[in-house]
Amino acid sequence: MSDQCTKGTNWGVVSIDDKNLCMKYNQSNIIKLPLKKVVNSNTQKNDIVLQLSTDDYGENDDMLCEVRFYIPPQEQKLKQEKEKKKQENEENQISMEEEEDGADEDAEPTFQQKLQNEILTKAKIGQSSADSILTIHDVPLIVPRGKYTMDFFTKDIRFHGNTYQFTTDYKGISRFFLLPMPDEINLSFVIGLEHPFKQGQTTYNFLVMQFKKDVENEIKLKYSRQKLDEIGWKGIKEEYSGPLYDIVCEVLAEITGIKVVSPKNFKSKNGLFCLRCSVGPHSGFLFPLEKSLIYLQKPVLHIKHEEIKEVIFQRIGSTNLNKFFDVKIVYKNQNQLFSGIERDELDNLTSYFQQKKIAVRKLQDEVPHLPLDDSDDEEDDDDSRQKKKNKTNIDPNNLDSDDDDDDFHAGEDEDDGSESEGSDEPESNSRNQK
């Protein structure tokens, strides 16, 4: 076992062998990572970001998910070398131009690029498209957003974008959805993942591609029929032509054996397969399916019918003041609120949940009762104002103090009537004196 650095140093020299990536300081290891645990590697500005596998850990375990290495920029050294070459060739302008052209053509990659390429090679990440069985270029994704190249290998799919690249194992795919969007132009293809991947601080449980219906393509696989049969892809054709979404769905469904789910029976008042609503501050679309609900797009939510305990309709009143209502789905000891659904969809949605034998509860809006309550309060307020007004009209000479009021009430008592009559004279005399 090699010596470990215990000085708290956070910089050193990186070395990579066939099994491990090590960063050392004075021949002592600061960090040592098995390359088989590295599932993805990206470059961001001056950083190399390594994403580590979490398959061997439980839900409540602490784990190392990401490591970042900062690489100091090398532009200054390259500029110094170019300046030296220019100074050496000032006497001969022609030779100087030739050497500058040669320097541009043979410009060496930076240390960051070299290290990134070495990590990708040793960790077997991001194989070239030449090694793939099928390559599809410029696939538009909206989660995560960007255009990616899809490379199909024997065990996984690898997505290559301008900034990020990530890998999805076929065994880690759990479900497919093909959803027609309300614009009637685009189709969203949703891939559910058993093991989500991470980009920066964001975790993705779903991949969402968006295709246009009228975009067609012709694709030819790089393997022959014999090779496809050898790797177990007997149902895969050697050539495909037609809409791009249809090709991607057919290939993935055949490889994984997972059926592609699409909405069928539910339709809104406008004849669409979805309802416009919001989750928090983000607007999206809720698709009621045969066995589940799925919401696009931020965040992507999938709720199975068997997990739903109760559906609560909120802001439902007898007046027409509310043009929208909310739906709260209670499931798995939690709840999810879909707000801002048009009131015209209430009957459709109620019938949908009842057909699926899901408990539905409606909360009546209290707004219609507020005017009656307010009127009662106003009457009480009017009575109190009238009493105050009557009190203000009483002669102030008769309201000198609280004692006078007590004497007045005492004088009304039948038992003490004589005493009260005798006590009025001194009081009146005192007032006259004043």
C-alpha positions as CSV (number, residue, x, y, z in Angstrom):
1,M,0.0,0.0,0.0
2,S,1.4,3.4,-1.0
3,D,1.9,6.2,1.4
4,Q,-1.0,8.6,1.9
5,C,-0.6,12.3,2.1
6,T,-1.9,13.7,5.4
7,K,-0.9,17.4,5.1
8,G,-4.2,18.7,3.8
9,T,-2.7,19.6,0.4
10,N,-5.2,20.0,-2.4
11,W,-2.9,20.1,-5.4
12,G,-0.4,17.7,-6.9
13,V,0.6,15.7,-9.9
14,V,-2.0,13.4,-11.7
15,S,-1.0,10.0,-13.0
16,I,-3.1,7.4,-14.7
17,D,-2.5,3.7,-15.1
18,D,-4.8,1.0,-16.4
19,K,-6.8,0.7,-13.2
20,N,-6.5,3.9,-11.1
21,L,-6.3,7.7,-11.4
22,C,-4.0,9.1,-8.7
23,M,-3.1,12.6,-7.6
24,K,0.2,12.6,-5.6
25,Y,2.2,15.1,-3.6
26,N,5.8,14.2,-2.9
27,Q,5.1,10.6,-4.0
28,S,2.2,10.3,-1.5
29,N,-1.4,9.8,-2.6
30,I,-3.8,12.6,-2.0
31,I,-6.6,10.8,-3.8
32,K,-6.9,7.5,-5.6
33,L,-9.9,6.7,-7.8
34,P,-10.6,3.3,-9.5
35,L,-11.2,4.0,-13.2
36,K,-14.0,1.4,-13.3
37,K,-16.0,3.7,-11.0
38,V,-15.7,6.6,-13.4
39,V,-18.9,6.6,-15.6
40,N,-18.5,10.1,-17.2
41,S,-15.9,12.8,-17.7
42,N,-16.5,16.4,-18.9
43,T,-14.5,19.6,-19.2
44,Q,-16.0,22.8,-17.9
45,K,-13.8,25.9,-18.4
46,N,-10.6,25.0,-16.5
47,D,-12.1,22.0,-14.7
48,I,-12.3,18.3,-15.4
49,V,-15.4,16.8,-13.8
50,L,-15.5,13.1,-13.1
51,Q,-18.9,11.5,-12.4
52,L,-18.7,8.3,-10.3
53,S,-20.9,5.3,-10.2
54,T,-23.4,4.9,-7.3
55,D,-24.8,1.5,-8.2
56,D,-23.3,-0.3,-5.3
57,Y,-24.8,2.0,-2.6
58,G,-28.2,2.1,-0.9
59,E,-30.6,5.0,-0.9
60,N,-29.5,6.2,2.6
61,D,-25.8,5.6,2.1
62,D,-23.2,8.4,1.9
63,M,-21.3,8.2,-1.4
64,L,-18.8,10.1,-3.5
65,C,-20.7,11.2,-6.6
66,E,-18.4,13.8,-8.3
67,V,-14.8,14.9,-8.3
68,R,-13.5,18.1,-9.9
69,F,-9.8,18.8,-10.9
70,Y,-8.8,22.4,-11.6
71,I,-6.2,22.6,-14.4
72,P,-4.3,25.9,-14.6
73,P,-4.6,27.4,-18.1
74,Q,-1.6,27.0,-20.5
75,E,-2.2,29.9,-22.8
76,Q,0.8,31.9,-21.5
77,K,3.3,29.2,-22.3
78,L,2.0,28.8,-25.9
79,K,2.2,32.6,-26.4
80,Q,5.8,32.7,-25.2
81,E,6.8,29.9,-27.6
82,K,5.2,31.8,-30.5
83,E,6.9,35.0,-29.6
84,K,10.3,33.3,-29.5
85,K,9.8,31.8,-33.0
86,K,8.8,35.2,-34.4
87,Q,12.0,36.8,-33.0
88,E,14.2,34.1,-34.4
89,N,12.7,34.5,-37.9
90,E,12.5,38.3,-38.1
91,E,15.3,38.4,-40.7
92,N,13.5,36.0,-43.1
93,Q,9.9,37.0,-43.5
94,I,9.1,34.0,-45.8
95,S,10.5,31.4,-43.5
96,M,8.7,33.1,-40.6
97,E,5.3,32.8,-42.3
98,E,6.0,29.1,-43.1
99,E,6.9,28.3,-39.5
100,E,3.8,30.2,-38.3
101,D,1.6,28.2,-40.6
102,G,3.3,25.0,-39.5
103,A,2.8,26.0,-35.8
104,D,-0.9,26.6,-36.3
105,E,-1.3,23.3,-38.0
106,D,0.7,21.4,-35.4
107,A,-0.7,23.3,-32.4
108,E,-0.5,20.9,-29.5
109,P,-3.5,20.4,-27.2
110,T,-3.4,21.8,-23.7
111,F,-2.7,19.7,-20.7
112,Q,-6.4,19.7,-19.8
113,Q,-7.3,18.2,-23.2
114,K,-4.5,15.6,-23.0
115,L,-5.6,14.6,-19.5
116,Q,-9.3,14.4,-20.5
117,N,-8.5,12.3,-23.5
118,E,-6.4,9.9,-21.4
119,I,-9.2,9.6,-18.8
120,L,-11.7,8.8,-21.5
121,T,-9.4,6.2,-23.0
122,K,-8.4,4.4,-19.8
123,A,-11.8,4.5,-18.3
124,K,-13.4,3.4,-21.6
125,I,-15.7,6.4,-21.7
126,G,-17.0,8.0,-24.9
127,Q,-15.8,5.5,-27.5
128,S,-15.6,6.9,-31.0
129,S,-18.6,6.7,-33.3
130,A,-16.6,4.4,-35.5
131,D,-16.9,1.7,-32.8
132,S,-20.7,2.0,-32.5
133,I,-23.3,-0.2,-34.1
134,L,-25.6,2.7,-34.9
135,T,-25.1,6.5,-34.8
136,I,-27.9,9.1,-35.0
137,H,-26.8,12.7,-35.2
138,D,-28.4,15.9,-34.0
139,V,-31.1,14.4,-31.7
140,P,-32.9,17.2,-30.0
141,L,-33.3,16.8,-26.2
142,I,-35.3,19.1,-24.0
143,V,-34.3,17.3,-20.7
144,P,-31.4,17.9,-20.5
145,R,-31.6,20.6,-23.1
146,G,-29.3,20.5,-26.2
147,K,-28.6,18.5,-29.4
148,Y,-26.8,15.2,-28.9
149,T,-25.3,12.4,-31.0
150,M,-26.6,9.0,-30.0
151,D,-24.2,6.1,-30.3
152,F,-25.7,2.6,-29.8
153,F,-23.3,0.0,-28.5
154,T,-23.9,-3.6,-27.5
155,K,-24.6,-2.7,-23.8
156,D,-25.4,1.0,-23.6
157,I,-26.2,4.2,-25.4
158,R,-23.8,7.2,-25.3
159,F,-25.0,10.7,-25.7
160,H,-22.4,13.2,-26.9
161,G,-23.2,17.0,-26.8
162,N,-21.2,20.1,-27.1
163,T,-20.8,20.5,-23.3
164,Y,-21.8,17.2,-21.7
165,Q,-21.7,13.5,-22.5
166,F,-23.4,10.7,-20.6
167,T,-24.0,7.0,-20.9
168,T,-27.2,5.0,-20.3
169,D,-27.2,1.3,-19.9
170,Y,-29.9,-0.6,-21.6
171,K,-30.6,-2.5,-18.4
172,G,-31.0,0.8,-16.6
173,I,-34.0,1.9,-18.8
174,S,-37.3,1.3,-17.1
175,R,-40.0,2.7,-19.5
176,F,-40.8,4.6,-22.7
177,F,-43.5,7.2,-23.4
178,L,-44.4,8.7,-26.8
179,L,-46.5,11.8,-26.1
180,P,-48.2,14.0,-28.8
181,M,-47.7,17.7,-27.8
182,P,-50.7,20.1,-28.1
183,D,-49.1,22.0,-31.0
184,E,-49.8,18.9,-33.1
185,I,-46.3,19.4,-34.7
186,N,-44.0,17.9,-32.1
187,L,-43.8,14.5,-30.3
188,S,-42.0,14.0,-27.0
189,F,-40.2,10.7,-26.4
190,V,-39.6,10.1,-22.7
191,I,-37.0,7.5,-21.4
192,G,-37.3,6.6,-17.8
193,L,-34.1,5.7,-16.0
194,E,-33.6,3.3,-13.1
195,H,-30.3,4.9,-12.2
196,P,-30.5,8.7,-12.7
197,F,-27.4,10.6,-14.0
198,K,-26.1,13.9,-12.8
199,Q,-25.0,17.1,-14.6
200,G,-23.6,19.7,-12.2
201,Q,-26.1,20.0,-9.4
202,T,-29.0,18.6,-11.4
203,T,-30.1,15.0,-11.3
204,Y,-32.1,13.5,-14.2
205,N,-34.5,10.6,-13.8
206,F,-35.9,11.0,-17.3
207,L,-34.5,11.8,-20.7
208,V,-37.0,13.7,-23.0
209,M,-36.4,14.0,-26.7
210,Q,-38.6,16.1,-28.9
211,F,-39.1,15.2,-32.6
212,K,-41.1,16.9,-35.4
213,K,-43.6,14.6,-37.0
214,D,-42.6,15.5,-40.6
215,V,-38.8,15.0,-40.2
216,E,-37.8,11.8,-41.9
217,N,-34.4,10.1,-42.0
218,E,-32.6,7.1,-43.5
219,I,-30.3,5.2,-41.2
220,K,-28.0,2.2,-42.0
221,L,-26.4,0.1,-39.3
222,K,-22.7,-0.5,-39.3
223,Y,-23.1,-4.2,-38.5
224,S,-24.1,-6.9,-41.0
225,R,-27.0,-9.2,-40.5
226,Q,-24.7,-11.9,-39.2
227,K,-23.0,-9.7,-36.6
228,L,-26.4,-8.4,-35.4
229,D,-27.6,-11.9,-34.8
230,E,-24.4,-12.8,-33.0
231,I,-24.9,-10.0,-30.4
232,G,-28.5,-10.8,-29.9
233,W,-30.1,-8.1,-32.0
234,K,-32.1,-10.4,-34.2
235,G,-35.1,-8.1,-34.5
236,I,-33.0,-5.1,-35.5
237,K,-33.1,-4.2,-39.2
238,E,-30.0,-3.3,-41.2
239,E,-31.6,-0.2,-42.6
240,Y,-34.4,2.1,-41.4
241,S,-36.3,4.9,-43.2
242,G,-39.2,7.1,-42.1
243,P,-39.9,9.6,-39.3
244,L,-36.9,9.9,-36.9
245,Y,-39.1,9.4,-33.8
246,D,-40.4,6.2,-35.2
247,I,-36.9,4.9,-35.9
248,V,-35.7,5.7,-32.4
249,C,-38.8,4.1,-30.7
250,E,-38.5,1.0,-32.8
251,V,-34.8,0.4,-32.2
252,L,-35.0,1.0,-28.4
253,A,-38.1,-1.0,-28.0
254,E,-36.5,-3.9,-29.8
255,I,-33.2,-3.8,-27.9
256,T,-34.7,-3.4,-24.4
257,G,-38.0,-5.4,-24.9
258,I,-39.9,-2.5,-23.3
259,K,-43.2,-1.4,-24.8
260,V,-43.7,2.3,-25.8
261,V,-46.7,3.8,-24.0
262,S,-48.9,6.4,-25.7
263,P,-52.1,8.1,-24.5
264,K,-55.3,6.5,-25.9
265,N,-58.7,7.0,-24.3
266,F,-58.5,10.3,-22.5
267,K,-59.1,13.5,-24.5
268,S,-59.7,17.1,-23.4
269,K,-62.5,19.4,-24.5
270,N,-60.3,20.5,-27.4
271,G,-59.5,17.0,-28.5
272,L,-56.0,16.9,-27.0
273,F,-54.4,14.1,-25.1
274,C,-53.1,16.4,-22.3
275,L,-54.2,19.2,-20.0
276,R,-52.3,22.5,-19.5
277,C,-51.4,23.1,-15.9
278,S,-48.5,24.2,-13.6
279,V,-46.3,22.7,-11.0
280,G,-45.0,25.5,-8.9
281,P,-43.8,28.4,-11.1
282,H,-43.4,26.2,-14.2
283,S,-46.1,25.6,-16.8
284,G,-46.4,22.2,-18.5
285,F,-48.7,19.5,-19.6
286,L,-50.4,16.6,-17.7
287,F,-51.0,13.4,-19.7
288,P,-53.6,11.0,-18.2
289,L,-52.5,7.5,-19.4
290,E,-54.1,4.1,-19.0
291,K,-52.1,3.1,-15.9
292,S,-50.4,6.3,-14.8
293,L,-50.0,10.1,-15.1
294,I,-47.0,11.8,-16.6
295,Y,-46.2,15.5,-16.5
296,L,-43.9,17.4,-18.8
297,Q,-41.6,19.1,-18.6
298,K,-40.0,20.8,-15.6
299,P,-39.8,18.7,-13.6
300,V,-40.8,15.5,-15.3
301,L,-43.2,13.6,-13.0
302,H,-44.5,10.1,-13.3
303,I,-47.2,8.8,-10.9
304,K,-48.7,5.3,-11.2
305,H,-52.4,4.7,-10.6
306,E,-51.6,1.9,-8.1
307,E,-49.6,4.4,-6.0
308,I,-52.4,7.0,-5.7
309,K,-54.4,7.0,-2.5
310,E,-56.7,9.9,-3.2
311,V,-57.3,12.7,-5.7
312,I,-58.6,16.0,-4.3
313,F,-60.1,18.7,-6.5
314,Q,-59.6,22.1,-5.0
315,R,-61.2,25.6,-5.8
316,I,-64.4,24.0,-6.9
317,G,-67.4,26.3,-6.2
318,S,-71.0,26.9,-7.3
319,T,-70.1,30.2,-8.8
320,N,-68.5,30.9,-12.2
321,L,-65.9,33.2,-10.7
322,N,-63.2,30.6,-10.8
323,K,-62.2,29.7,-14.3
324,F,-59.5,27.3,-13.1
325,F,-59.2,24.6,-10.5
326,D,-56.4,22.6,-8.9
327,V,-55.8,18.8,-8.5
328,K,-53.9,17.4,-5.6
329,I,-52.6,13.8,-6.0
330,V,-51.9,12.0,-2.7
331,Y,-49.5,9.1,-3.1
332,K,-46.7,7.4,-1.3
333,N,-47.1,9.5,1.9
334,Q,-46.6,12.6,-0.2
335,N,-48.7,14.8,-2.5
336,Q,-48.3,16.7,-5.7
337,L,-50.3,19.7,-6.7
338,F,-51.2,20.5,-10.4
339,S,-52.7,24.0,-10.5
340,G,-54.4,26.2,-13.1
341,I,-56.5,23.5,-15.0
342,E,-59.3,24.9,-17.0
343,R,-62.7,24.5,-15.3
344,D,-64.2,23.0,-18.5
345,E,-62.0,19.9,-17.9
346,L,-63.5,19.1,-14.5
347,D,-66.1,16.6,-15.8
348,N,-63.6,14.8,-18.1
349,L,-61.0,14.5,-15.3
350,T,-63.6,13.3,-12.8
351,S,-64.8,10.6,-15.1
352,Y,-61.3,9.5,-15.9
353,F,-60.4,8.9,-12.2
354,Q,-63.7,7.3,-11.5
355,Q,-63.2,4.8,-14.4
356,K,-59.8,4.0,-12.9
357,K,-61.5,3.4,-9.5
358,I,-59.4,6.1,-7.8
359,A,-61.0,7.9,-4.8
360,V,-62.0,11.4,-5.7
361,R,-62.8,14.2,-3.2
362,K,-64.0,17.7,-4.1
363,L,-63.4,20.7,-1.8
364,Q,-66.2,23.3,-2.3
365,D,-65.1,26.9,-2.5
366,E,-66.1,29.1,0.4
367,V,-66.2,32.3,-1.7
368,P,-70.1,32.2,-2.3
369,H,-70.8,32.3,1.4
370,L,-68.5,35.3,2.1
371,P,-71.0,38.0,1.0
372,L,-73.7,36.7,3.5
373,D,-71.2,36.6,6.3
374,D,-70.0,40.1,5.4
375,S,-73.6,41.4,5.4
376,D,-74.2,40.0,8.9
377,D,-71.0,41.6,10.1
378,E,-72.1,44.9,8.5
379,E,-75.5,44.8,10.4
380,D,-73.6,44.2,13.6
381,D,-71.3,47.1,12.8
382,D,-74.4,49.3,12.1
383,D,-75.9,48.4,15.4
384,S,-72.7,49.2,17.2
385,R,-72.3,52.5,15.4
386,Q,-75.9,53.4,16.2
387,K,-75.4,52.7,19.9
388,K,-72.2,54.8,19.9
389,K,-74.1,57.6,18.2
390,N,-76.9,57.4,20.8
391,K,-74.3,57.6,23.5
392,T,-72.7,60.7,22.0
393,N,-76.2,62.5,22.0
394,I,-76.6,62.1,25.8
395,D,-76.2,65.3,27.8
396,P,-72.6,65.4,29.1
397,N,-73.8,66.9,32.4
398,N,-75.4,63.6,33.3
399,L,-72.2,61.6,32.6
400,D,-69.6,63.1,34.9
401,S,-68.2,59.8,36.2
402,D,-68.7,56.1,36.6
403,D,-70.0,56.7,40.2
404,D,-73.0,58.6,38.8
405,D,-73.9,55.6,36.6
406,D,-73.6,53.3,39.6
407,D,-75.9,55.6,41.7
408,F,-78.4,55.7,38.8
409,H,-78.6,51.9,38.6
410,A,-78.8,51.6,42.4
411,G,-81.7,54.1,42.4
412,E,-83.8,51.7,40.2
413,D,-83.6,49.0,42.9
414,E,-87.0,48.7,44.6
415,D,-85.5,47.9,48.0
416,D,-83.2,50.9,48.1
417,G,-85.6,53.5,46.6
418,S,-85.8,55.8,49.6
419,E,-82.0,56.0,50.0
420,S,-81.5,56.7,46.4
421,E,-84.0,59.6,46.5
422,G,-82.1,61.1,49.5
423,S,-78.8,60.8,47.8
424,D,-79.9,62.7,44.7
425,E,-80.1,66.1,46.4
426,P,-76.5,66.5,47.5
427,E,-75.4,65.4,44.0
428,S,-77.6,68.0,42.3
429,N,-76.5,70.6,44.7
430,S,-72.9,69.8,44.0
431,R,-73.5,70.2,40.3
432,N,-75.2,73.6,40.8
433,Q,-72.2,74.7,42.8
434,K,-69.9,73.7,40.1
